[in-house]
Amino acid sequence: MAWKHGGQSDDADYKVEVIDTWNMTVTSLGAMRGFHQVKMPGKQYMALGFVK
């Protein structure tokens, strides 16, 4: 599964995290800016977190 995020009107960096709500873990993907494709694990109960 892939998820595309982009189109911010500002040129800010966003800290991106994959959140496993079942196992209660958070994996940081680092800072991203602009358009990116994030490969998601093929599991249920996963989320993405974005912090400006």
Stockholm file with secondary structure:
# STOCKHOLM 1.0

chainA/1-52         MAWKHGGQSDDADYKVEVIDTWNMTVTSLGAMRGFHQVKMPGKQYMALGFVK
#=GR chainA/1-52 SS CEEEECCCSSCCCEEEEEEETTTTEEEEEEEECSCEEEECCSCSSEEEEEEC
#=GC SS_cons        CEEEECCCSSCCCEEEEEEETTTTEEEEEEEECSCEEEECCSCSSEEEEEEC
//
